[in-house]
Amino acid sequence: MSAARGRVVVVVGGGVIGMATALELALGGVECALVDPAPGRGASWAAAGMLSPAAEVAPGEEPLLADLTAAAAMWPEFAARVHDAGGEDVGLEAVGSVLVGATRSDAREAERLAGLIRDAGHAVTEVDAERLAAIEPTLASGLAGGFLLDGDHRVDNRRLVAGLLAAIKAKGVAILEDRCSEVAPGPDGVRVVLEHRGEVVADRCIVATGAEAPPAGLADQGLPDVRPVRGVTLRLSSTPGATLPGRTVRAIVDGVLCYLVPREGRALVVGATSEEQGRALFARAGGVHQLLDAARTVLPGLDELALDEVAVGLRPATPDHLPFVGRLADPRIVAALGHYRNGLLLAPLAAARAVDALGVAP
């Protein structure tokens, strides 16, 4: 493709938020293209798929709670739209989570976190050790108890990526597998310059590049600062005789936060590290050891699972850890950036807001 005109909108960035935005546009009858060298293969691919309206909020991020709650409520309809558009089931499950602490100090921290979740208006049920063992018998026997977070959902992130790709293709979105090197607004439209395939001239543009460095040409547009925060997740599969938990397990072990997310097909995702290491995409041996050590403390049977994959992704974080969705200095350009740990959960809300900010009428 040497050049193209007539695209109403170009979405730059093919993570879950970029693809969800392209789908929202296409379902509204807006012609659009999506630009990404490998759609769905960044942080969206490495994620675990937890959809929690409160459990992922750290101190200072309380302003995000209302958006997380609103996004969680949108997910059943969003998953249905993806399925209806492309025919793929994204693996949305409403099974809830268990929050536990390994030591006494960890249990106190779990209690503090449970209090924050309860104060945010979400259901939290405290359970003693006996009840916890009955609910999740795979967990370690020495745990004092924990909390049930019945409002938590989860989605299979890789099935979601496949589902969104199928949906946007079915709805006619042009997928350009190339990297955007520049976004240049001009009198005749917004030029989206590609590294290998010329350029696309569009009426409007949405920048949803995640933790990637933004394209050139946007320095004076008021683009928010976004830095990459590396996260490592581990993917394991069950072996004969091994048993996996039914719910997502959120654990605090010697002050280390980890989660264990069961998957259909006898698999388990363990995550995640949080490392300020720039754009280096590798997993530190120490980080993998820390994750495994924490996970096996609360789930002893993990020792018998097969370690299939170490996945590395870069979370996009703003200085205050709050996302930005809105118009830039040129109102024809909208940014949807900085969703940090909550990109999957916030995807339907971010997509709706990006399309609304763009002001494209079907």
C-alpha positions as CSV (number, residue, x, y, z in Angstrom):
1,M,0.0,0.0,0.0
2,S,1.9,3.1,-1.2
3,A,-0.7,5.6,-0.3
4,A,-4.4,5.8,0.6
5,R,-7.1,8.4,1.0
6,G,-10.6,8.4,2.1
7,R,-10.2,6.7,5.5
8,V,-12.2,8.6,8.0
9,V,-10.1,7.5,11.0
10,V,-6.8,5.8,11.4
11,V,-6.2,4.1,14.8
12,V,-2.4,3.9,15.5
13,G,-1.8,1.0,17.9
14,G,-3.2,-2.5,17.9
15,G,-3.4,-3.5,21.5
16,V,-6.7,-4.3,23.1
17,I,-7.7,-0.6,23.5
18,G,-6.7,0.2,19.9
19,M,-8.7,-2.8,18.5
20,A,-11.7,-2.1,20.8
21,T,-11.7,1.5,19.5
22,A,-11.5,0.3,15.8
23,L,-14.4,-2.1,16.5
24,E,-16.5,0.7,18.1
25,L,-15.9,2.9,15.0
26,A,-16.7,0.1,12.6
27,L,-19.9,-0.9,14.4
28,G,-20.9,2.8,14.1
29,G,-20.5,2.7,10.4
30,V,-17.2,4.7,10.3
31,E,-14.6,3.6,7.8
32,C,-11.2,3.1,9.5
33,A,-7.8,1.5,9.4
34,L,-5.7,0.1,12.2
35,V,-1.9,0.4,12.1
36,D,0.4,-1.9,14.1
37,P,3.3,-4.1,13.2
38,A,1.9,-7.0,15.2
39,P,-1.6,-6.4,16.5
40,G,-2.3,-7.8,19.9
41,R,1.2,-9.0,20.6
42,G,2.4,-6.4,23.2
43,A,1.2,-6.1,26.7
44,S,-2.2,-7.4,25.7
45,W,-0.6,-10.7,24.9
46,A,1.4,-10.9,28.2
47,A,-1.5,-10.0,30.5
48,A,-3.3,-12.3,32.8
49,G,-6.8,-11.1,32.1
50,M,-8.1,-10.2,35.6
51,L,-11.1,-7.8,35.5
52,S,-11.3,-6.3,39.0
53,P,-13.0,-3.0,39.6
54,A,-11.0,-2.3,42.8
55,A,-8.4,-4.9,43.7
56,E,-5.8,-3.4,41.3
57,V,-5.9,0.1,42.7
58,A,-2.8,1.3,44.6
59,P,-2.6,4.3,47.0
60,G,-3.0,7.5,45.0
61,E,-5.0,5.9,42.3
62,E,-8.4,6.2,44.0
63,P,-9.7,8.7,41.4
64,L,-9.7,5.7,39.0
65,L,-12.2,3.7,41.0
66,A,-15.3,5.1,39.4
67,D,-14.0,4.4,35.9
68,L,-13.0,0.9,36.8
69,T,-16.4,0.2,38.2
70,A,-18.1,1.7,35.1
71,A,-15.8,-0.4,32.8
72,A,-16.5,-3.6,34.7
73,A,-20.2,-3.1,34.2
74,M,-19.6,-2.7,30.4
75,W,-17.8,-6.0,30.0
76,P,-20.6,-8.5,29.5
77,E,-22.1,-6.4,26.6
78,F,-18.6,-5.7,25.2
79,A,-17.7,-9.4,25.2
80,A,-21.1,-10.1,23.4
81,R,-20.3,-7.5,20.8
82,V,-16.9,-8.9,20.0
83,H,-18.5,-12.4,19.7
84,D,-21.4,-11.2,17.5
85,A,-19.1,-9.3,15.2
86,G,-16.4,-12.0,14.7
87,G,-17.8,-15.2,16.0
88,E,-15.1,-15.7,18.7
89,D,-15.8,-16.4,22.4
90,V,-13.4,-14.3,24.5
91,G,-13.6,-16.5,27.6
92,L,-15.3,-14.1,30.0
93,E,-15.9,-15.7,33.4
94,A,-17.6,-14.3,36.5
95,V,-16.1,-16.6,39.1
96,G,-14.7,-14.1,41.6
97,S,-11.4,-13.9,43.4
98,V,-9.8,-15.0,46.7
99,L,-7.5,-12.5,48.5
100,V,-5.1,-14.1,51.0
101,G,-2.0,-13.2,52.9
102,A,0.8,-15.8,53.7
103,T,2.2,-14.3,56.9
104,R,0.6,-12.3,59.7
105,S,1.8,-9.1,58.3
106,D,0.7,-10.2,54.8
107,A,-2.8,-11.0,56.3
108,R,-2.9,-7.5,57.8
109,E,-2.1,-6.0,54.4
110,A,-4.8,-8.2,52.8
111,E,-7.3,-6.9,55.4
112,R,-6.3,-3.3,54.6
113,L,-6.8,-3.9,50.9
114,A,-10.1,-5.6,51.5
115,G,-11.2,-2.6,53.4
116,L,-10.3,-0.3,50.5
117,I,-12.3,-2.5,48.2
118,R,-15.3,-2.5,50.5
119,D,-15.1,1.3,51.0
120,A,-15.3,1.6,47.2
121,G,-18.6,-0.1,47.3
122,H,-17.7,-3.6,46.2
123,A,-18.7,-6.9,47.9
124,V,-16.1,-8.3,50.2
125,T,-16.7,-11.4,52.3
126,E,-14.2,-12.4,55.0
127,V,-13.8,-16.2,55.5
128,D,-11.9,-18.1,58.1
129,A,-9.3,-20.8,57.5
130,E,-11.9,-23.6,57.5
131,R,-14.2,-21.9,55.0
132,L,-11.3,-20.9,52.8
133,A,-10.1,-24.5,52.7
134,A,-13.6,-25.6,51.7
135,I,-13.8,-23.0,48.9
136,E,-10.3,-23.5,47.5
137,P,-8.8,-26.8,48.8
138,T,-5.8,-26.4,46.6
139,L,-4.5,-23.5,48.7
140,A,-1.8,-24.0,51.4
141,S,-3.2,-25.2,54.7
142,G,-1.3,-22.7,56.9
143,L,-3.3,-19.6,55.7
144,A,-5.2,-17.9,58.4
145,G,-8.2,-17.1,56.1
146,G,-8.9,-14.6,53.5
147,F,-11.5,-12.6,51.6
148,L,-13.9,-13.4,48.7
149,L,-14.2,-10.8,46.0
150,D,-17.3,-12.0,44.2
151,G,-17.5,-9.0,41.9
152,D,-14.2,-9.9,40.1
153,H,-14.3,-11.3,36.6
154,R,-11.6,-12.6,34.3
155,V,-11.1,-12.9,30.5
156,D,-8.7,-15.0,28.5
157,N,-6.6,-12.2,27.1
158,R,-5.3,-14.2,24.2
159,R,-8.8,-15.3,23.2
160,L,-9.8,-11.7,23.5
161,V,-7.0,-10.6,21.1
162,A,-8.1,-13.3,18.6
163,G,-11.7,-12.3,19.0
164,L,-11.1,-8.6,18.5
165,L,-8.9,-9.3,15.4
166,A,-11.7,-11.5,13.9
167,A,-14.3,-8.8,14.8
168,I,-12.6,-5.9,13.2
169,K,-11.7,-7.9,10.1
170,A,-15.3,-9.0,9.7
171,K,-16.4,-5.4,10.0
172,G,-14.1,-4.2,7.3
173,V,-11.4,-2.5,9.3
174,A,-8.2,-2.3,7.2
175,I,-5.3,-3.7,9.2
176,L,-2.0,-2.4,8.1
177,E,0.8,-4.4,9.7
178,D,3.4,-1.7,9.8
179,R,4.9,0.8,12.3
180,C,3.7,4.4,12.3
181,S,6.8,6.7,12.3
182,E,5.0,10.0,12.2
183,V,1.6,11.6,12.6
184,A,1.5,14.9,10.8
185,P,-1.7,17.1,10.8
186,G,-2.0,19.3,7.8
187,P,-4.6,21.3,5.9
188,D,-5.7,18.4,3.8
189,G,-6.0,15.9,6.7
190,V,-3.8,13.9,9.1
191,R,-0.9,12.1,7.5
192,V,0.0,8.8,9.1
193,V,3.4,7.9,7.8
194,L,4.3,4.2,7.8
195,E,7.8,2.8,7.9
196,H,7.5,0.6,4.9
197,R,4.1,1.2,3.2
198,G,4.0,4.9,2.4
199,E,1.3,6.9,4.2
200,V,-2.4,7.1,5.0
201,V,-4.2,10.4,4.9
202,A,-7.2,10.5,7.1
203,D,-9.7,12.9,8.4
204,R,-8.9,12.0,12.0
205,C,-6.5,9.8,14.0
206,I,-6.5,8.0,17.4
207,V,-3.2,7.3,19.0
208,A,-3.3,4.2,21.2
209,T,0.3,3.1,21.2
210,G,0.5,1.7,24.8
211,A,4.0,1.8,26.1
212,E,5.6,2.3,22.7
213,A,7.4,5.5,22.0
214,P,4.9,7.9,20.3
215,P,5.3,8.6,16.6
216,A,7.1,11.7,15.6
217,G,5.1,14.9,14.9
218,L,3.2,15.0,18.1
219,A,5.7,16.8,20.4
220,D,3.7,20.0,20.4
221,Q,0.3,18.4,20.6
222,G,0.1,17.9,24.4
223,L,0.6,14.2,24.4
224,P,0.8,12.8,27.9
225,D,4.1,11.4,29.2
226,V,4.0,7.6,29.2
227,R,6.8,5.4,30.5
228,P,7.1,1.6,30.1
229,V,6.9,-0.6,33.3
230,R,8.0,-4.1,32.5
231,G,5.8,-7.0,33.7
232,V,6.5,-10.7,33.6
233,T,3.9,-13.4,33.7
234,L,4.4,-17.1,33.8
235,R,2.2,-19.7,32.0
236,L,2.0,-23.2,33.4
237,S,-0.1,-26.2,32.5
238,S,-1.5,-29.0,34.6
239,T,0.1,-32.4,34.7
240,P,-1.6,-35.7,35.6
241,G,-2.9,-35.6,39.2
242,A,-2.3,-31.9,39.6
243,T,-5.3,-29.7,40.7
244,L,-5.8,-26.0,40.0
245,P,-7.9,-23.5,41.9
246,G,-11.3,-22.5,40.5
247,R,-11.1,-18.8,41.4
248,T,-8.5,-16.3,40.7
249,V,-6.1,-16.1,43.7
250,R,-4.7,-12.8,44.7
251,A,-1.9,-13.3,47.3
252,I,0.5,-11.3,49.4
253,V,3.6,-13.2,50.3
254,D,6.3,-11.6,52.4
255,G,5.1,-8.3,51.0
256,V,5.2,-9.4,47.4
257,L,1.9,-9.2,45.4
258,C,1.2,-12.0,43.1
259,Y,-1.9,-13.5,41.4
260,L,-2.8,-16.9,40.0
261,V,-5.4,-17.0,37.2
262,P,-6.8,-20.4,36.1
263,R,-7.5,-20.9,32.4
264,E,-9.8,-23.4,30.7
265,G,-7.7,-26.2,29.3
266,R,-6.0,-26.9,32.6
267,A,-3.6,-23.9,32.5
268,L,-2.5,-21.3,35.0
269,V,-1.2,-17.8,34.6
270,V,1.1,-16.4,37.4
271,G,2.0,-12.8,37.6
272,A,3.3,-10.3,37.7
273,T,6.6,-8.4,38.3
274,S,6.6,-4.6,38.1
275,E,10.0,-3.3,37.0
276,E,11.2,0.1,35.9
277,Q,13.7,-1.1,33.4
278,G,13.0,1.0,30.3
279,R,12.1,-0.8,27.1
280,A,14.2,-3.9,27.7
281,L,12.1,-6.9,26.9
282,F,13.6,-9.7,28.9
283,A,12.7,-11.5,32.1
284,R,15.2,-11.3,35.0
285,A,15.9,-14.7,36.5
286,G,15.4,-13.1,40.0
287,G,12.0,-11.8,39.0
288,V,10.9,-15.2,37.8
289,H,12.2,-16.9,40.9
290,Q,10.3,-14.3,43.1
291,L,7.1,-15.0,41.3
292,L,7.4,-18.8,41.5
293,D,8.4,-18.7,45.2
294,A,5.5,-16.5,46.1
295,A,3.0,-18.6,44.1
296,R,4.1,-22.0,45.4
297,T,3.9,-20.6,49.0
298,V,0.1,-20.3,48.6
299,L,-0.4,-23.0,46.0
300,P,1.9,-26.0,46.9
301,G,0.7,-28.0,44.0
302,L,2.3,-25.6,41.6
303,D,5.5,-27.5,42.0
304,E,4.0,-30.3,39.9
305,L,2.9,-28.1,37.0
306,A,4.7,-27.7,33.7
307,L,6.3,-24.2,33.1
308,D,5.4,-23.5,29.5
309,E,6.2,-19.8,28.9
310,V,7.7,-16.7,30.4
311,A,5.9,-13.7,28.9
312,V,7.2,-10.1,29.0
313,G,5.1,-7.0,28.4
314,L,5.4,-3.3,28.9
315,R,2.7,-1.5,30.9
316,P,2.0,2.1,29.8
317,A,2.2,4.3,32.9
318,T,1.7,8.1,33.3
319,P,3.3,10.0,36.1
320,D,0.2,9.8,38.3
321,H,-0.8,6.3,37.0
322,L,-4.1,7.7,35.7
323,P,-5.0,7.2,32.0
324,F,-5.5,9.9,29.4
325,V,-8.3,9.8,26.8
326,G,-9.0,13.0,25.0
327,R,-8.3,15.4,22.2
328,L,-4.8,16.8,21.7
329,A,-4.0,20.4,20.5
330,D,-5.2,19.5,17.1
331,P,-8.8,18.3,17.7
332,R,-8.6,15.9,14.8
333,I,-6.2,13.8,16.9
334,V,-7.2,11.9,20.0
335,A,-4.9,10.0,22.4
336,A,-6.0,7.0,24.5
337,L,-2.9,6.2,26.6
338,G,-1.5,5.4,30.0
339,H,-3.9,2.6,31.1
340,Y,-1.1,0.9,33.1
341,R,-2.3,-2.2,34.9
342,N,-5.9,-1.8,33.9
343,G,-5.8,-1.8,30.1
344,L,-8.0,-4.9,29.6
345,L,-10.6,-3.8,32.1
346,L,-10.8,-0.3,30.8
347,A,-10.8,-1.2,27.1
348,P,-14.6,-0.8,26.5
349,L,-14.8,2.5,28.4
350,A,-11.6,3.9,26.8
351,A,-12.9,2.9,23.3
352,A,-16.2,4.6,23.9
353,R,-14.5,7.8,25.2
354,A,-12.0,7.9,22.4
355,V,-14.7,7.7,19.8
356,D,-16.8,10.3,21.6
357,A,-13.8,12.7,21.8
358,L,-13.1,12.2,18.2
359,G,-16.6,13.5,17.3
360,V,-17.0,11.2,14.2
361,A,-20.6,10.9,13.2
362,P,-21.6,7.6,11.6
